Amino acid sequence: MKFVDEAKIYVKAGDGGRGCVSFRREKFVPRGGPDGGDGGRGGDVIVRASAAKRTLLDLKFRQHYVAKHGGHGEGSKKTGRDAKNVEIVVPIGTIIRQAGSTQIMADLAADGASYVVAKGGIGGRGNARFATATRQAPRFAQPGTAGEERWITLELKLLADVGIVGLPNVGKSTFISRVSAARPKIADYPFTTLVPNLGVVRYGENDSFVVADIPGLIEGAHDGMGMGVKFLRHVERTAVLLHIIDISTEDSRGAWHDYELINTELGFFSRDLLAKPQIVAIGKNDLPLTRVRLKKEIDIFSKKGIKLFNFSAVTGKGIPELINEMASMVFRQRQKDQPSEAAGD
């Protein structure tokens, strides 16, 4: 299925129904008086998050969502029928913005979370509502109010605890396939991963966390080079970044060079990404060139005050230590995010 994480749609809520101008006309009731009913309410347009959705692809094919108008009032004080709401189902993690604005209208970060993006109009009051002792035969009623309408943009940010970043072909997809049930495309050429992949990592008996494999960055990504930075929004929600580096090739310019290059691109996208805790790991430690260069790279990072992990997704060496570090940082961050109990509770 094609992965789509942005969409622009038009939403129009239903107008409220007109109030009715009517007078009671029955045999033996010569002065029946006004009996016009109220109009019905127009339908709302609601966006709801669902775990069953994974992409905004459907919204690319249908861009207009219009709710029906409320029914008009009738005689005998009959109220018009309320119109049904129109519901748009989107993936969890979808952000709603007014088109052309950066202000967030809603962030649907939980299954079942919803937001009314266009509110239906209110039905007008019938003439029976306006009858008074001094105005016994009102010959007017209210029209219904118009429903809201607007263009909105929907932006999907995947919900994950750990975001995996790095240059193309460093082994991110192989790593996520090793530690989770995810099966991303794996090949020995750059930009194998064209869309973000999610995987659930089991830890201990009952705990787990979610990792997201983000398509590789290259130097100049902030200027649109390679695949650009369009997928980096999917690591903005993560608690931890796992930065995987590959030094197994003849043309490698060193782990520190690649580390700084990627962090430069992260900083161009958002300074908040640089503030996230980051685990740095060299992959492919089963390959000869990696083993030869590893000690020197560990010493370089150690002098900078950074612990450098190493692993092989093929043999599994170093994977348990890396999972323990990710889990420790994720669960520590979860505890920080939990609201503190009020004193005395």
C-alpha positions as CSV (number, residue, x, y, z in Angstrom):
1,M,0.0,0.0,0.0
2,K,1.3,3.4,-0.9
3,F,2.3,5.5,2.1
4,V,0.8,9.0,2.2
5,D,1.5,11.3,5.2
6,E,0.0,14.6,4.0
7,A,-3.3,15.6,2.6
8,K,-5.3,18.7,1.9
9,I,-9.1,18.5,2.0
10,Y,-12.2,20.7,1.9
11,V,-14.9,20.2,4.5
12,K,-18.4,21.8,4.6
13,A,-20.8,21.2,7.4
14,G,-24.6,21.2,6.7
15,D,-26.7,24.3,7.0
16,G,-29.4,24.4,9.6
17,G,-33.0,23.9,8.3
18,R,-35.4,26.8,8.0
19,G,-38.1,27.5,10.6
20,C,-41.6,27.1,9.4
21,V,-44.3,29.8,9.1
22,S,-47.6,28.0,9.7
23,F,-51.0,28.5,11.4
24,R,-53.2,25.8,12.8
25,R,-56.1,25.1,10.5
26,E,-58.6,22.6,11.9
27,K,-62.3,22.3,11.9
28,F,-63.9,23.9,15.0
29,V,-60.6,25.7,15.8
30,P,-61.2,29.1,14.2
31,R,-58.2,30.8,15.9
32,G,-55.6,28.0,16.0
33,G,-52.6,30.3,16.1
34,P,-49.1,29.8,14.9
35,D,-47.7,26.3,14.8
36,G,-44.6,26.5,12.7
37,G,-41.8,24.1,13.8
38,D,-38.1,24.6,14.1
39,G,-35.5,23.6,11.5
40,G,-33.1,20.7,12.1
41,R,-29.4,20.9,12.8
42,G,-26.9,20.6,10.0
43,G,-24.5,17.7,10.1
44,D,-21.0,18.2,11.5
45,V,-17.8,17.0,9.8
46,I,-15.7,15.1,12.2
47,V,-12.1,13.7,11.9
48,R,-11.5,10.6,14.0
49,A,-8.3,8.7,14.6
50,S,-8.3,4.9,14.3
51,A,-5.7,2.2,14.7
52,A,-7.1,0.5,11.7
53,K,-5.7,3.2,9.4
54,R,-2.0,3.4,8.5
55,T,-2.0,6.1,5.8
56,L,-3.8,9.2,4.4
57,L,-4.0,7.6,1.0
58,D,-7.8,7.6,0.9
59,L,-7.9,11.4,1.2
60,K,-5.8,11.8,-1.9
61,F,-8.6,10.4,-4.0
62,R,-11.5,12.1,-2.2
63,Q,-10.8,15.7,-1.2
64,H,-14.3,17.1,-0.6
65,Y,-16.4,16.2,2.4
66,V,-19.8,17.8,2.7
67,A,-22.5,17.1,5.3
68,K,-26.2,17.3,4.6
69,H,-28.4,20.2,5.6
70,G,-30.9,20.0,8.4
71,G,-34.5,19.4,7.6
72,H,-36.9,22.4,7.4
73,G,-39.6,22.8,10.1
74,E,-43.2,21.9,9.3
75,G,-46.6,22.8,10.6
76,S,-48.1,21.3,13.7
77,K,-44.9,22.3,15.4
78,K,-42.9,19.5,13.7
79,T,-39.2,20.0,14.0
80,G,-37.0,19.3,11.0
81,R,-34.8,16.2,11.0
82,D,-31.2,16.7,12.2
83,A,-28.7,15.7,9.5
84,K,-26.1,12.9,10.0
85,N,-22.5,13.8,10.7
86,V,-19.8,13.0,8.2
87,E,-16.8,11.2,9.7
88,I,-13.4,11.1,8.3
89,V,-11.2,8.3,9.6
90,V,-7.4,8.9,9.8
91,P,-4.4,7.2,11.4
92,I,-3.4,7.8,15.0
93,G,-0.9,10.6,15.1
94,T,-2.6,12.8,12.6
95,I,-2.3,16.6,13.1
96,I,-5.0,18.9,11.8
97,R,-4.2,22.5,10.6
98,Q,-6.2,25.2,8.9
99,A,-4.9,25.3,5.4
100,G,-2.2,27.9,5.0
101,S,-1.6,28.2,8.7
102,T,1.0,26.6,11.0
103,Q,-1.4,26.7,14.0
104,I,-2.5,23.2,15.1
105,M,-6.3,22.8,15.4
106,A,-6.0,19.3,16.9
107,D,-3.5,16.5,17.5
108,L,-5.2,13.1,17.3
109,A,-2.6,11.1,19.2
110,A,-4.9,8.3,20.6
111,D,-7.2,5.7,19.2
112,G,-10.7,7.1,19.0
113,A,-9.7,10.7,19.5
114,S,-11.8,13.0,17.4
115,Y,-12.3,16.7,16.4
116,V,-15.1,18.6,14.8
117,V,-13.4,20.4,11.9
118,A,-16.7,22.0,10.6
119,K,-19.7,22.5,12.9
120,G,-23.2,22.2,11.5
121,G,-25.5,25.1,11.4
122,I,-28.3,25.6,13.9
123,G,-31.9,25.2,12.8
124,G,-34.0,28.3,12.6
125,R,-37.0,28.8,15.0
126,G,-40.5,28.5,13.6
127,N,-43.1,31.2,14.0
128,A,-44.7,29.3,17.0
129,R,-41.6,30.4,19.0
130,F,-42.4,34.1,18.4
131,A,-46.0,34.2,19.6
132,T,-46.6,36.5,22.5
133,A,-49.6,38.1,24.2
134,T,-49.2,41.2,22.0
135,R,-48.0,39.4,18.8
136,Q,-50.4,36.5,18.4
137,A,-49.9,35.8,14.7
138,P,-46.2,36.2,13.8
139,R,-45.8,35.7,10.1
140,F,-42.0,35.2,10.1
141,A,-39.5,32.5,11.1
142,Q,-35.8,32.3,11.3
143,P,-33.6,30.8,8.6
144,G,-31.1,28.2,9.7
145,T,-27.5,29.3,10.2
146,A,-24.8,28.3,7.7
147,G,-22.5,25.4,8.4
148,E,-18.8,26.0,8.7
149,E,-16.6,25.4,5.7
150,R,-12.8,25.4,5.3
151,W,-9.8,23.8,3.7
152,I,-7.7,21.9,6.2
153,T,-4.4,20.1,6.0
154,L,-3.8,16.7,7.6
155,E,-0.2,15.7,8.5
156,L,0.6,12.2,9.8
157,K,3.4,11.8,12.4
158,L,4.0,8.2,13.3
159,L,3.9,7.3,17.0
160,A,7.1,5.6,18.0
161,D,9.4,5.6,21.0
162,V,12.7,5.3,19.1
163,G,13.5,6.9,15.8
164,I,16.3,5.3,13.8
165,V,18.4,7.7,11.7
166,G,21.5,7.5,9.6
167,L,22.9,7.6,6.1
168,P,21.4,5.4,3.4
169,N,22.4,1.7,3.5
170,V,23.9,1.7,7.0
171,G,21.7,-1.2,8.0
172,K,18.7,0.5,9.6
173,S,16.2,-1.8,7.9
174,T,18.2,-4.9,8.7
175,F,18.4,-3.8,12.4
176,I,14.6,-3.3,12.7
177,S,13.9,-6.7,11.0
178,R,16.3,-8.3,13.6
179,V,14.7,-6.8,16.7
180,S,11.1,-6.8,15.7
181,A,8.5,-8.5,13.5
182,A,8.8,-5.8,10.9
183,R,9.9,-6.9,7.4
184,P,11.0,-3.8,5.5
185,K,12.7,-4.1,2.1
186,I,16.4,-4.8,2.4
187,A,18.9,-4.6,-0.4
188,D,22.6,-3.5,-1.0
189,Y,21.9,-0.2,-2.6
190,P,21.0,3.3,-1.2
191,F,17.4,4.4,-0.6
192,T,16.0,0.9,-0.3
193,T,13.7,2.3,2.3
194,L,11.3,4.7,0.7
195,V,8.7,5.0,3.5
196,P,9.0,4.9,7.3
197,N,8.7,1.4,8.9
198,L,7.4,0.6,12.3
199,G,8.4,-2.3,14.5
200,V,7.5,-3.4,18.0
201,V,10.4,-4.5,20.2
202,R,9.5,-6.9,23.0
203,Y,11.4,-6.4,26.2
204,G,11.3,-8.6,29.2
205,E,8.0,-10.5,29.9
206,N,5.4,-7.7,29.5
207,D,7.1,-4.6,28.2
208,S,7.6,-3.4,24.7
209,F,8.4,-0.2,22.7
210,V,8.0,0.9,19.1
211,V,10.9,1.8,16.8
212,A,10.6,3.7,13.5
213,D,13.0,3.2,10.6
214,I,13.3,6.6,8.8
215,P,14.5,6.7,5.1
216,G,18.2,7.6,4.9
217,L,19.5,11.2,5.0
218,I,22.4,12.5,3.0
219,E,24.4,15.7,3.0
220,G,22.3,18.5,1.7
221,A,19.0,16.8,2.6
222,H,17.6,20.1,4.0
223,D,18.0,21.5,0.5
224,G,16.1,18.6,-1.0
225,M,19.0,16.4,-1.9
226,G,18.2,12.7,-2.0
227,M,14.9,12.1,-0.4
228,G,15.1,15.4,1.6
229,V,13.9,15.7,5.2
230,K,10.2,15.1,4.5
231,F,10.1,12.0,6.7
232,L,11.8,13.6,9.7
233,R,8.5,14.7,11.1
234,H,8.0,11.0,12.1
235,V,10.8,11.2,14.6
236,E,9.6,14.4,16.2
237,R,7.4,12.5,18.7
238,T,10.0,9.9,19.6
239,A,11.6,9.9,23.0
240,V,15.0,8.6,21.8
241,L,17.0,8.6,18.6
242,L,19.1,5.7,17.5
243,H,21.9,6.9,15.2
244,I,23.4,4.0,13.2
245,I,26.7,4.4,11.5
246,D,28.5,2.2,8.9
247,I,32.3,2.2,8.7
248,S,32.6,-1.0,6.8
249,T,33.3,0.5,3.3
250,E,36.6,1.5,1.7
251,D,35.3,5.1,1.1
252,S,34.1,5.6,4.7
253,R,35.2,9.0,6.0
254,G,34.9,7.9,9.7
255,A,32.1,7.6,12.2
256,W,32.6,11.1,13.6
257,H,32.2,12.6,10.2
258,D,28.9,10.8,9.5
259,Y,27.7,11.5,13.1
260,E,28.2,15.3,12.6
261,L,26.7,15.2,9.0
262,I,23.5,13.6,10.1
263,N,23.1,15.8,13.2
264,T,23.7,18.9,11.0
265,E,20.7,17.8,8.8
266,L,18.6,17.1,11.9
267,G,19.4,20.6,13.2
268,F,18.4,22.2,9.9
269,F,15.0,20.5,10.2
270,S,14.4,21.1,13.9
271,R,16.6,22.2,16.8
272,D,14.3,20.1,19.0
273,L,15.6,16.9,17.4
274,L,19.1,17.7,18.5
275,A,17.9,18.0,22.1
276,K,16.5,14.4,22.1
277,P,18.6,11.7,23.8
278,Q,20.6,10.0,21.2
279,I,22.2,6.5,21.2
280,V,25.1,6.1,18.7
281,A,25.9,2.7,17.4
282,I,28.2,1.3,14.7
283,G,26.7,-1.6,12.8
284,K,28.1,-4.5,10.8
285,N,30.7,-5.3,13.4
286,D,31.0,-8.8,11.7
287,L,32.8,-7.3,8.7
288,P,36.6,-7.1,8.6
289,L,37.0,-3.3,8.0
290,T,34.6,-2.5,10.8
291,R,36.5,-4.7,13.3
292,V,39.8,-3.0,12.2
293,R,38.5,0.5,12.7
294,L,36.3,0.0,15.7
295,K,38.7,0.7,18.6
296,K,39.9,3.9,17.0
297,E,36.3,5.1,16.5
298,I,35.3,4.2,20.1
299,D,38.3,6.2,21.4
300,I,37.3,9.3,19.3
301,F,33.7,9.2,20.6
302,S,34.9,8.5,24.2
303,K,37.0,11.7,24.1
304,K,33.9,13.6,23.1
305,G,32.0,12.1,26.0
306,I,29.8,9.9,23.9
307,K,29.4,6.1,24.5
308,L,29.6,4.3,21.2
309,F,27.8,1.0,20.9
310,N,28.5,-1.6,18.2
311,F,26.5,-4.5,16.9
312,S,25.9,-6.9,14.0
313,A,22.3,-7.4,12.8
314,V,23.5,-10.6,11.0
315,T,25.2,-12.4,13.9
316,G,23.2,-10.7,16.7
317,K,26.4,-9.6,18.5
318,G,25.8,-6.4,20.5
319,I,22.0,-6.4,19.9
320,P,21.0,-7.3,23.5
321,E,23.1,-4.5,24.9
322,L,21.6,-2.0,22.4
323,I,18.0,-3.1,23.2
324,N,18.7,-2.7,26.9
325,E,20.0,0.8,26.4
326,M,17.0,1.8,24.2
327,A,14.5,0.3,26.7
328,S,16.2,2.0,29.6
329,M,16.0,5.4,28.0
330,V,12.5,4.9,26.7
331,F,11.1,3.8,30.0
332,R,12.9,6.5,31.9
333,Q,11.4,9.1,29.5
334,R,7.9,7.5,30.0
335,Q,8.3,8.0,33.8
336,K,9.2,11.7,33.2
337,D,6.1,12.2,31.1
338,Q,3.7,10.7,33.6
339,P,1.9,13.3,35.6
340,S,3.1,13.5,39.2
341,E,0.7,12.6,41.9
342,A,-0.8,15.4,43.9
343,A,0.6,15.7,47.4
344,G,-1.4,13.8,50.0
345,D,-3.0,11.5,47.4
